[in-house]
Amino acid sequence: MASAVGARRSETLKKRRLEAAQLFGGGATQAEVARRLGVSRVSAMRWYRLWRKGGRGRLGQTPPLGRPSRLDPTQLKRIGQVLLKGPQSQGYTTELWTLPRIAVVVERVSGVRYHPGHVWRVLRGMGWSLQRPALRARERDEEAIAQWKRRDWRRAKKARGSTAR
């Protein structure tokens, strides 16, 4: 569930580590690398150890940051397909997905249980975003509203400067 921002960040960090490898290769000390790249001495020391063990290539490889996802890509794809069918296909009475409903679907489809308050992380990783329903009634009659505005709005509108006492 890596995001584009996370991918850019890891690329930036990779470039910095490779620059450190180049500096180490040129004879720079750990303290000098830390100062020039604006990192802590601990990071420079860790990078130096990696560079000594495996050279420049070793600094280019890093495991992904954070906890690994409990859902694999095929499970995420199945969850996405179910969500696209809508809540009524899962037996709900309204066409509104809520986090508790999605948590139930995730558990039903994948067998992995998430707290409803954390389901948004799964959705965000899938590229979904918060959508709010329009607050207009389906039965709204635009023509009747326009006619009322033309005919009655001026009468209903409070006159400027008048106050009720």
LINNORQUI-V68222 format. One line per field, one symbol per residue. phi: phi as a letter, one per 40 degrees, with the letter a starting at -180 (. if undefined). burial: I if it has 9 or more other ideal C-beta (glycine too) atoms within 8 Angstrom, else O. A space follows every 50 residues. Layout:
phi=???
burial=???
//
This chain:
phi=.cccccccccccccdcccccccccccgccccccdcccgbccccccccccc cccbgcccccbacccgccccbcdccccccccccccgcccbgccbcbcbcc cccccdcccbgccbcdcbccccccccgcbcbbcccbcccdbccccccccc cbccccccccgcbcb
burial=IOOOOIIOOIOOIIOIIIIIIIIIOOOOOIOIIIOOIOIOOOIIIOIIOI IOOOOIOIIIOOOOOOOOOOIOOOIIOIIIOIIOOOIIOIOOOOOOOOIO IIIIIIIOIIOIOIOIOOIIOIIIIIOOOOOOOOOOOOOOOOOOIOOIOO OOIOOOOOOOOOOOO
//
